[in-house]
Structure formats: structure tokens, C-alpha cells
Amino acid sequence: MAELVRAASLTGYFPVMRALGADPRPLLRETGLSADLLANPHQLISAPAAFRLLERSAEETGCLTLGLRMAEERSTANLGVTSLVIAHQPTLGDVLQALREYRNRINSTLVLHVEQVEGEVVLREDFALNAPIAARQSTDLALGVTARLCSSVLGELWAPLSICFAHGPPPAADMPIFARLFKCRPEFNCEFNGLVLRQEDLVRPNLRADTDLALHARDLIESAMAPALRTTAQDVEQSIMLFLPSGRATIQHCAAAMGLTVRTLQRMLDADGTSFSDLLGRARMQLSSQYLANPRTRVTDVAEMLGYGSIGAYTRWHVQTFGMSPRQWRAQNLRTRTSLGRSTNPL
């Protein structure tokens, strides 16, 4: 499937680059983008190109917090026509559910997992891409936007329990932006990217909520946009991503979540030119590569997050799919990244 995002995903890019004294035009050309293309926030652009643009911009400016600076420029309105539905839900939990529901209309490559663990809630964010790609800036941007969304619902004084990054820390001079955006001490070199919240945060009321307005906006969106922008395959792919960690990524569970029978869902996927097993395999390939690229994530944890009951089953699938074991893939990927790092000018 095409990996596309709205041009609005790069909102804040030009102001940040101007503030850094950098000319973005050569970088736009290098990544196949242009200022004209980004002028319309609803324009769909290549997600990998947007990822590369942010990484190259960070390299050229020497600013490791470029994505976070862009997040400071963002508001709920940048979510586009879905912003009214999302921002006016009655609780933060409902807001996050709406954000997941409209994922394909905001950023089809971003998957938000909501997990409750021992009285705390983990909002883990992953990117589902066909091939692994450097995503530090895009990750920081996504986490910053999520934190600002939570603050807009619960009030400016709200703060998460912690903010976790799989990457290392930036220079000390760049640390103040973390306090401004997240209002808590950041943790680096973690096993995942995400925010940790109090469980009671999910049921706290949204003081800005307007249920009637949200329902009206939902009706308008569904009637005007659903047929053109979302396919059955995309809906199933999203369900698979959400069900994988719990081991419930089956066609039965996905069909039930969509209010369909298994037979009906199979016919609809046939019409899209795909099958449930194809989508499940693709999702596992995407997430396996992403998780293994983080050397701090144990292979046993990757197997569990992909819905495998044992590391042996995961290893057999990985060898069949990639021609090597997970540990061999990780070692090869590390060597490749190290080689590329030596051939470029690292930050």
C-alpha cells in the first residue's frame, strides 16, 4: 500500500528552519518535495520523503530537537477536518480512541497503542513502514503532538508521569525544550517511544467537550470522505496493528471489531485485491524490522509484541520471511547502520 501522510504533518517546518537560519529549498528538492506541494495541508505526500526531510534537516542544521521544535508550533486544528471530532470527545480516553479511529486520515503510518499496566497507562507510538527508516525527528514530533493534545484536553498544568525515547539524549543545551513540551523528566535509551500516564487521566472530563458538535462533525466526515479515503484493507491493517500485542490479531477478532462477519470481511478484502493473511504478514514484517532495529528491545519481547506464543515460532517465521534469524538480522542491520554512519557526517 502507498505510504502517505497529509502535508499538514510538516506544519511548523518552515518557521523552525527560518529560526535556525537554514534554507530548506535544497533539502526539499533532495527529498522530492517542494514548498508548493506543502502549501495545501490536505495534500497527500510520501511518508518516507517526509521522514527523510526531517532527518536531513536535523543533520544540516545540527539541531537534534528539530522535531520537538515543530511540535511546539502545532495545535489540534492541524489534525484537519477530524480535529472537531477528536478535540470534543468527553474524556481523554475517548479522545485517544477517536485519534486511533481516524489514523488513516491523519497519518496512516503512525500507530498508537494504549496499554494499561499496574495502574498506569502507556501510550506507545510506532511507525508502520514497508522498510526501516531513520525516524528520530518524526518520533519526537509525534510524541510532542500527542503530549500537546493531552494538555489541550486536561489543561496546561497536566503532565505525564514520564516520557520515553528509544534514542539517546541530545546535547545538554537542547534539554529545556523537553521541560516545556512534556513538563516531566525525559527518559532516553528506552525500549519504546511513548508517554506514561496515570490511569485516572483517561476518565478525566474534557472541559472543552461538545458532544453534539463532535457527532455533527463525525456525520459530515463519514458521509463526505469515507468512501474516497479509506479502504477495507486499511481498516483491517489498523486493527491488526492494535491486536497484535495481545495475540488477538485474527480475522475473527478484526471482523467483530468492524461489525462484520468473517465471510463478509473476506469478500471485501478480495475486492481490495488482498487477503487477511497478506495483511497480517505485512504488518509483522513492518513491526519486526522496527522493533529489532532498537538494540534495547529483547528478541523475546519482539516475539510477544508480534503475537507469537514462543520465541521459537517467531524465529521460524523470521527465517522463512527474511532468510535469517532475528538475531542475525539485528547484527546485519547494526553493521549496515554503522557503515552508513561512517560514510556521512553524523550530528
BELRAUR-V988167 format. One line per field, one symbol per residue. ss: DSSP state (H for helix, E for strand, C for the rest). burial: 1 if it has 9 or more other ideal C-beta (glycine too) atoms within 8 Angstrom, else 0. A space follows every 50 residues. Layout:
# BELRAUR-V988167
ss: ???
burial: ???
This chain:
# BELRAUR-V988167
ss: CCCEEEHHHHCCHHHHHHHCCCCCHHHHHHCCCCHHHHHCCCCEEEHHHH HHHHHHHHHHHCCCCHHHHHHHCCCHHHHHHHHHHHHCCCEHHHHHHHHH HCHHHHECCEEEEEEEECCEEEEEEEECCCCCCCCHHHHHHHHHHHHHHH HHHHCCCCCCCEEECCCCCCCHHHCHHHHHHHCCCEECCCCCCEEEEEHH HHHCECCCCCHHHHHHHHHHHHHHHHHHHCCHHHHHHHHHHHHHHHCCCC HHHHHHHCCCCHHHHHHHHHHCCCCHHHHHHHHHHHHHHHHHCCCCCCHH HHHHHCCCCCHHHHHHHHHHHHCCCHHHHHHHHHHHHHHHHHHCCCC
burial: 00101111111110011001010100111010101011001010111111 11111111101011111111111101011111111111101111111111 01111111111111000001111111111000001111111111111111 11110001010111110000000110110011010110010111111010 11010100100011001101100011000101111111111111100010 10111001010101110110010001001111111111111111001010 11111111001011101110100001001101110000000000000
